Amino acid sequence: MFKNLTGAIAALGFMAGGALAADDVTLQLKWVTQAQFAGYYVALDKGFYADEDLNVTIKPGGPDVAPVQVLMGGGADVMIDWMPSALAAREQGAPVVNIAQPFKHSGMMLTCRKDSGITSPADFPGHTLGVWFFGNEYPFLSWMSTLGISTDGGDDGVTVLKQGFNVDPILQGQADCVSTMTYNEYWQIIDAGLSPDDLITFKYEDQGVATLEDGLYVIEERLDDPAFVDQMVRFVRASMKGWKWAEENPEAAAMIVLDYDETGAQTEEHQVRMMGEVAKLTAGSNGALDPADYERTVATLMAGGSDPVITKEPVGAYTLAITDEALQ
C-alpha cells in the first residue's frame, strides 16, 4: 500500500512538473497586428491559452511576409491564411491543411468611385482596377473569369493595377476601383476624404464568388503526431473562446489589440471600428469549417475556363478532427 501511494505521489509530482512546462505554439498572422486577429490577442491577454497549458507566440505579418513560406520553413506551427491562397499553395506542393475556420463570412470588396461611371460589374471593362497580389489576387481572378472579363486590358477587358497594401490608387486617380476589406481599407478611403456617397462597393459575397478567409492551417504531416494534434485542439479551443469574447466586447478587444501593436501605427478609432466589422464576419462560426462553404470556395476557384486558380478538386485539404475534439 505504501509502495502504491509512493508511486501515486511520484506520478502526481511528474504531472505537476509537466504542467509547469507549457507547450510552445507559434502563430503566424496574415497581416500586421490589428483587430482582424483580435480573437488570438484576446486569448493571449485573457489567459485562455495559459488555461490550456499553452505558451503562444503571435508573429505579425506584413507586405514582405508570406505565411505559407513561414509555415513550411518551420517558423510557425500554425498560420492564418485565406483559403484561395492556401489551396493554390497546396496544389503547387505545399501540404497545408485547414484545421479551423473562425471567419464565416467574407469581408472582401471592390470599391469604386461613382464618377468613374461604374454602376455594376458589367461596367468594369475599359477600367483600371487595383488588385492585391501575393496570393490575394485569386478571388478577383476567379470573379473576372466567372464574368468572362479579360484581365489583359483593352476596351473589352480590365487593366489590373498591382495594388500595394494601401488605397492610394483610388485617391490619386490611378485606378477607378481598388481592393478593400469591409473592416479596413474601405474606411481608409473614407478617412482620406471621400464619402460613402462618392463610392460604390461590390462585396464578393454578394456577387456569389465569396471565398473563405482567415482560416487556421498547419502542415499535413504534423497531424500524424498525437502530441501536436493535442496542442492544436487546445489552441483552437482557446482561440475560439477569445473570438467569442471579442465579439461580445468589441471595444475592449480593440484596446487589447492596441496593447500588442508594437509599431504604434494603429489608432483607437480605427481599431474599434475594425473590430465591429470583423465581429460580423466571425458571427455564426464556432470555429468548425462548414463543408458547404469549403465546396463553394473550391467551385469558385475551379471556375474560369482555361485559367482557373486551381485545376483539380483538392484531396485532404481540411480536417474536422481538431474542431470535433476542441468544441465538444
N, C-alpha and C positions, 0 to 999 in steps of 0.2 A: 504493500500500500504506500509506504514511504517512497519507495522507488518510483511508483507511478506518479505520485504527487510531485516529486522532484522533476520528473520528465515533463509534467504538465507546466510547472513553473518555468522550466527552461524553454518550453515551446512558447509560452506567453512572452517571455523575455525576448525571444527571437522575433516574434510578431511585433512587439513594441519597438524593437530596434529597427525592424523593416519599415514601420510606419513613419519613422523619422526621416527616412530616405525617400522623399517623394520622387516619382518618375518624371524625368525631364521630357517635355514636349515643346517643339518649336513650330510655331505657326507663321507661315509666310502670307502676308496680305497681298491683295492685288494692286492696291494703291496706297497712298500716304495715310497717315493717321487721321481719320475723320469719322463722322458718325455713321458712315456706311458700314463700319465694323464695330459699332457700339457694343453689340452683344458680347463680343470677346473681351473688350476692355472692362465691361461691367463684371463679367465672370471673374476676371483677374482682380479687379479692385474690391469686389464684394467677398472675395474668398471662396467663390464657388469652385474654382479649380483646386484650391488648397483643401477644400472639404472632400474632394475626390482623390486626394493624395497625389496631386499633380503640381509640378513646378513648370509653369508655362511661360515661354518667351515669345513675345509677339514682335515679328520683324516687319516694319513698314515696307511698302513697295515704293514705286516711283517710275518715272518715264524710262529709266535705264534698267529696270528690274523685270525680268521675265520669270514669273512664279514657277513655271514648268522647269526651267533650267535650274532654278534654285533647288527645287524638289529632287530632280534627277541627279543633281550634283551632291546631294546629301546635306545641303544647307538648311533643310527643314524636314519635319516629319509629316506635315500636312499643309496643304496650300488652299487658298481661296482663288477660284477661277470661274470664268463664265463657261458654260457647257460647250458652246461652239468652239472656242479655242482649245478646250480640253479634249474634245472628240477629234478635232483636227490633229492635235498633237499625238493622240493615241493611234490614229491611222498612219501617222508618219513614224511610228515606232516608239513613242514614249508611253509605257504601260500604266497610265494613270486611271484611277477608279474613283467614281463618286461614292462617298460613304454617307453623305447627309446633304440636305438641301434646305437651309434656313429661309432662303428667299423663294416665296411662292409666285410672285409677280415680277414682271419686267419693268424697269424704270427707264428704258432706253427710248429716246425720241429723236426725230429730226426736227429742228426748229428753224423756221424760215421767216424772212422779212416779208410782210404783206406787200410792200411796194415793189417786190420782185415780180408780182403778178401770179405767183403760185397760190392756187386755191385748193388743189388736190394733187395726189401723186401723178395724175395724168399730165400735169403741167411741168413735171421735173425735166423732161428732155429740153436740151438747149441751155440748161442752167449749170452752175458750178456748185457742187455740194461738198462740204467738209466732212471727211470721214477719218475716224481713228484707225490706226493700224496696230501692229504688234499683237495680232490675234483678235482685236476688237472689230475688225472690218467684216468678219464673217456674217453676222446678222444682216448688215447692209447689203453685201453682195448677194445673199440669198433673196432678200427682198427685191432687189433690182432684177434678178433672174426670174423671180416669180411674175414680175410685172412685164417682163420681156423688154426691159430697157437696157441698152448697151452702156457700159461704163467706160467706153473708149472716146467719149466726146462726140462732137458733131451735133447737128440740129436734131437728130433722132435719138441721141444718147445724152448722158450726163458727163460732165467733166468732173473727175474726182480730185479734190484737193486734199493731199495728205495733211490732216489737221493735227496740230500739236495739242497738248493737253490744256488748251485754253479756248476762248471763244473769239479771239482777235479777228479771224477771217470775216465774221458776220458784222463785226463792229467797224472794220476798216474797209468794207466793201469788196473784199477778195472772194467772198462766196455768198450765194443767196441763201444757203441753208448750212447749218452745222450740226454735228452730232452733239447731243446733250443728254444728261440724265435728269429725271424729274426732281432729284434731290440735290443737284449740284450745278451743272453748267447753265441750265436754264435761268437759274437765279443770278448767276454771274452776269448774264446778259441784262437782266432787269436792273441789277445794281449798277451796271455801266451806263444806264440812262435810257434804254429803250423800255417801253411799257408793254404790258400784255396785249394792248390794242394794236401795237406795231407788229405783232408776231402771229404766226400760225404754227401750230405744233402737230406732228404726226407721231403718235405713240405706236411703237412696233406692235404692242399687244392689241391695239385697236385695228391694226392693219392685217391681223391674222398671221403675223410672222414672228411673234414673240418667241424668244428662246430663253432658256433658264440661265440665270445669273447667280454669281456668288455662292456656288456650291463648295463643299469641302472634298478635297481629293488627296489620295495617297498613292504610293507606288504599289502596284498589284501584288508583287511577290511578298511584300511585308505583311500582307493579310494571311500568309501561311504561318505566321508566328503568333501563337496564342497570347503571349505577353503583350505584343503590340496591339492586337485586337482588343485586349482588355483595356489598354491605355486609351484607345480611340473610343471605346464605349463610354468610359468615364469623361473623356474630353467632350464628346458630343452632348452627353447629359448635362454637364456643367455649362457648356456654351449655350444650349437652348434655354437653360434657366436664366442665363444672362440676357438672352434676347427677349424673353417674355418680361423680365424686369424692365428692360429698356423700353419696350412697347408701353408699359403701364406708367413709366416715369420718364417721359422723353426729355424734359428739361434737365433733370438730374443726370440722365445718361449722357447728354451732350456735355455737361460740365465735367463728367468723368473723362470723356474723350479728350477734352481740352487739357486736363491734368497730365495726360500722357503724350501730348503733342510737344515734342522736344524742340521743334523748329520755331514754335510760336507764330506760325503763319496763319493759323485758323482764328476766326473771330467767334465770339459767343453768339452773336445774332445768326451768323451763317450756320453754325453747328446745331443750334436749337431748331432752326428751320429745316435743316437737312434731316435731323432725327425724326421730325414729324412726318416727313415724306418717306423716309426709309421704313418707318413703322407700318406704312400702308403696304409695303412690299413683303414684309415678313408676316404680316397678319394672315392668319389662316393656315400657317405652316407650323407643324410640331417638330420639324426638322427632318422628317422622313420624305424621301423622294417619291412623288406621285408618278407611277409608271406611265400614266396617260400624258403627263407633262413631258416626260422623257421622250415618249414616242412622237409627240408633237414637235419637239425640238429636232429630233432626228429627221423627221419628214421634211421639215423646213430646210434643213442643211443639205438634204439629198436632192431637193428640187433645183431646178435651174438648167435642165438640159445637158449641154456638153461640158459645163463648167461648175459642177456642184462643189460645195465646201467639203463634203465627204462623199466618197464614191460607193460605199457599201454599208450595210447595216452593221453597227458595232456589235461585238460579242464580248460580254463580260465587262462592259464599261461602267457598271454600277452594281452595288450590292446593298441590300436592305438589312443584312445581318447585323450591322452595327446599330442602326436605329431600332431594330426589333428588340435588341437587348437593352439599349440605353433608355428607351421610352416606355418601358414596362410600367 
